[in-house]
Amino acid sequence: MYLIDTNIVIGAFNHRPRDIFETYWRQFDSFFSNGQFYFHQTVEDELLKRDDEKSQWLRSFVPTSQVLTVTQEEVDSYRAVTRWVRDRKDAPYEESAIREFLRVADSWIVASAHARDFIVITNETPSPRKRTRVKLPDVANGLGVQCMTEFDFLRQQSIIF
């Protein structure tokens, strides 16, 4: 199972319009229809902030059963995420970076994937030495959560458009 980051949806809508990339969208939608792709509630919240094409797609297409809500296991994993971010010794994060990371969906995505043993799909790139911004792939790696880019996923699935 795969947990999808907000940037995957935003990138798809911004760079692969549905009316031009029909095959891409049929495949993308099928991963939801087949129960392979999930969103975390915080990603849904980010996408629903605006009444636009992305939010309309989410409301009309993504089953509510594939929007994950917080469980006790996830709360426990969120504590592990928080500890990892705060206790990183090799290149400690600045306090403002920690607060920002814990405020956005990324921290919950890692916690949810950790609790459920899901793979995260994100287009965010790692930056393990960066101190001014906590990056989702770095935290995922620190907690043993598998993370891949959209293109890595497509290659893994042998999908070609």
Secondary structure, 3 states (H helix, E strand, C coil): CEEECHHHHHHHHHHCCCCCCHHHHHHHHHHHHCCCEEEEHHHHHHHCCCCCHHHHHHHHHCCHHHEECCCHHHHHHHHHHHHHHHHCCCCCCCHHHHHHHHHCHHHHHHHHHHHHCCEEECCCCCCCCCCCCCCHHHHHHHCCCCEECHHHHHHHCCCCC
